[in-house]
Amino acid sequence: MTEATHRRVYAFAHTFAVAQRAAKRAAESEAGSFYESMNAILYSAFTLEAFINHLGASGISFWRVIERPLRVREKLDVLCSVLKLVPDFGARPFQSLTEAFKFRDLIVHGKTEDLPLSAPHQFGTMEELRVPLTQWESLCSPERAARVVADTREILDQLHSAAGLGTTVPFFLLSENV
């Protein structure tokens, strides 16, 4: 038996654990559900990109050359082409991928926004506010978070299966000695 020489860490498994826990907390309690939903959707996008990079690096010889210059959707297109997978981005679960990355981009490239008020300012938690919302704020709900996390799992399972690695991703494996 060969002794392990290094530890391999699966970033997608860690980020998916965060997304799942945040979605669960968002559903369990209204207090803080806005921010937990935000985390769940954001970490779903991180999970998708990390898994695309994981499969690409392990199965496509030229991945290191294309990884940086390509956007996530372009990397997914290359990966799907190699795997002979034809996703429907107009339907679940892949529709949620588009939504998660739009959300991610709105947060990562966030800007201060002025929104018109039709009534005096209200104070309270994000869950209590009844004011105009930015595009990204309007996406932070426990229901949407649960859907995006579930669809992320389905997308990863489809990619994993198309790569011939089995029907479900082993999310319990956070790292291993190799």
C-alpha positions as CSV (number, residue, x, y, z in Angstrom):
1,M,0.0,0.0,0.0
2,T,1.3,3.4,-1.0
3,E,1.5,6.1,1.7
4,A,-0.5,9.3,1.0
5,T,1.7,12.2,0.0
6,H,-0.9,15.0,0.1
7,R,-4.4,16.0,1.1
8,R,-7.0,16.7,-1.6
9,V,-9.7,19.1,-0.5
10,Y,-13.0,19.3,-2.4
11,A,-14.0,23.0,-2.3
12,F,-17.4,22.2,-3.9
13,A,-18.3,19.9,-0.9
14,H,-17.5,22.6,1.6
15,T,-19.4,25.3,-0.2
16,F,-22.4,23.1,-0.7
17,A,-22.4,22.3,3.0
18,V,-22.6,26.1,3.6
19,A,-25.4,26.5,1.1
20,Q,-27.5,23.6,2.6
21,R,-27.1,24.9,6.1
22,A,-28.0,28.4,5.2
23,A,-31.1,27.3,3.3
24,K,-32.2,25.1,6.3
25,R,-31.8,28.1,8.7
26,A,-33.6,30.4,6.3
27,A,-36.6,28.0,6.3
28,E,-36.6,27.4,10.0
29,S,-36.7,31.0,11.3
30,E,-38.0,34.3,9.8
31,A,-35.4,36.2,11.9
32,G,-32.3,36.3,9.7
33,S,-34.0,34.4,6.8
34,F,-33.1,37.2,4.4
35,Y,-29.3,36.8,5.1
36,E,-29.4,33.1,5.3
37,S,-31.2,33.0,1.9
38,M,-28.6,35.3,0.5
39,N,-25.9,33.0,1.7
40,A,-27.6,29.9,0.4
41,I,-27.9,31.3,-3.1
42,L,-24.4,32.8,-3.1
43,Y,-22.8,29.6,-1.9
44,S,-24.8,27.6,-4.5
45,A,-23.1,29.7,-7.2
46,F,-19.8,29.1,-5.5
47,T,-20.5,25.3,-5.4
48,L,-21.5,25.2,-9.1
49,E,-18.3,26.9,-10.2
50,A,-16.1,24.8,-7.9
51,F,-17.6,21.6,-9.2
52,I,-17.3,22.7,-12.8
53,N,-13.6,23.4,-12.1
54,H,-13.2,20.1,-10.3
55,L,-14.7,18.0,-13.2
56,G,-12.9,20.1,-15.8
57,A,-9.5,19.7,-14.1
58,S,-9.9,16.0,-13.6
59,G,-11.2,15.2,-17.1
60,I,-10.1,17.8,-19.6
61,S,-6.4,18.0,-20.5
62,F,-6.5,21.6,-21.5
63,W,-8.6,22.8,-18.6
64,R,-5.8,24.9,-16.9
65,V,-5.5,26.9,-20.1
66,I,-9.2,27.8,-20.3
67,E,-10.2,28.0,-16.7
68,R,-9.2,31.6,-16.0
69,P,-10.2,33.4,-19.2
70,L,-13.6,31.8,-19.5
71,R,-16.7,32.8,-17.7
72,V,-18.5,30.1,-15.7
73,R,-21.2,29.5,-18.3
74,E,-18.5,29.1,-21.0
75,K,-16.6,26.6,-18.9
76,L,-19.9,24.7,-18.3
77,D,-20.5,24.7,-22.1
78,V,-17.0,23.2,-22.7
79,L,-17.6,20.6,-20.0
80,C,-21.0,19.7,-21.2
81,S,-19.7,19.4,-24.8
82,V,-17.0,16.9,-23.6
83,L,-19.5,15.0,-21.5
84,K,-22.1,15.0,-24.2
85,L,-24.7,16.6,-21.9
86,V,-27.2,19.0,-23.3
87,P,-28.7,21.1,-20.5
88,D,-31.9,23.0,-20.9
89,F,-31.2,26.5,-19.4
90,G,-34.8,27.4,-19.8
91,A,-36.0,24.8,-17.3
92,R,-35.0,23.6,-13.9
93,P,-32.5,22.6,-12.7
94,F,-30.2,24.5,-15.1
95,Q,-32.4,27.6,-15.1
96,S,-31.4,28.0,-11.4
97,L,-27.7,28.0,-12.4
98,T,-28.4,31.1,-14.6
99,E,-30.2,32.7,-11.7
100,A,-27.6,31.9,-9.1
101,F,-24.8,33.4,-11.2
102,K,-26.8,36.5,-12.0
103,F,-27.3,36.9,-8.2
104,R,-23.6,36.2,-7.6
105,D,-22.6,38.9,-10.1
106,L,-25.0,41.4,-8.6
107,I,-23.4,40.8,-5.1
108,V,-19.8,40.6,-6.3
109,H,-20.1,43.7,-8.4
110,G,-22.5,45.4,-5.9
111,K,-23.2,49.1,-6.1
112,T,-25.0,51.6,-3.9
113,E,-28.4,52.2,-5.4
114,D,-31.0,54.9,-4.9
115,L,-34.6,53.6,-5.1
116,P,-37.6,55.9,-5.1
117,L,-39.8,55.8,-1.9
118,S,-43.5,56.2,-2.1
119,A,-44.0,56.3,1.6
120,P,-42.0,57.5,4.6
121,H,-39.0,55.4,5.6
122,Q,-39.6,52.3,7.7
123,F,-37.2,50.8,10.2
124,G,-36.9,47.1,11.0
125,T,-35.2,43.9,9.9
126,M,-34.9,43.0,6.2
127,E,-37.8,40.6,6.7
128,E,-40.0,43.4,8.0
129,L,-39.3,46.1,5.5
130,R,-41.9,47.2,3.0
131,V,-39.8,49.4,0.7
132,P,-38.6,49.1,-2.9
133,L,-36.0,46.4,-3.2
134,T,-32.9,46.2,-5.4
135,Q,-32.9,43.3,-7.9
136,W,-30.7,41.2,-5.7
137,E,-32.7,41.9,-2.5
138,S,-35.8,40.7,-4.2
139,L,-34.2,37.3,-4.8
140,C,-33.5,36.6,-1.1
141,S,-36.3,34.4,0.1
142,P,-36.3,31.0,1.9
143,E,-38.3,29.5,-0.9
144,R,-36.0,30.6,-3.7
145,A,-32.9,29.6,-1.6
146,A,-34.3,26.1,-1.1
147,R,-35.1,25.8,-4.8
148,V,-31.6,27.0,-5.9
149,V,-29.9,24.6,-3.4
150,A,-32.0,21.7,-4.6
151,D,-31.3,22.5,-8.2
152,T,-27.6,22.9,-7.5
153,R,-27.6,19.4,-6.2
154,E,-29.4,18.1,-9.2
155,I,-27.0,19.8,-11.6
156,L,-24.0,18.4,-9.9
157,D,-25.5,14.9,-9.9
158,Q,-26.2,15.2,-13.6
159,L,-22.7,16.4,-14.4
160,H,-21.2,13.7,-12.1
161,S,-23.3,11.0,-13.8
162,A,-22.4,12.3,-17.3
163,A,-18.7,12.1,-16.3
164,G,-19.3,8.4,-15.5
165,L,-18.6,8.8,-11.8
166,G,-21.9,7.5,-10.5
167,T,-25.4,8.9,-10.0
168,T,-24.8,11.1,-7.0
169,V,-22.0,13.3,-5.8
170,P,-20.3,12.1,-2.5
171,F,-20.8,15.4,-0.6
172,F,-19.7,13.7,2.6
173,L,-16.2,13.5,1.2
174,L,-14.8,16.9,2.1
175,S,-11.1,15.9,1.7
176,E,-9.0,12.8,1.4
177,N,-5.4,11.8,1.6
178,V,-3.9,10.8,-1.8
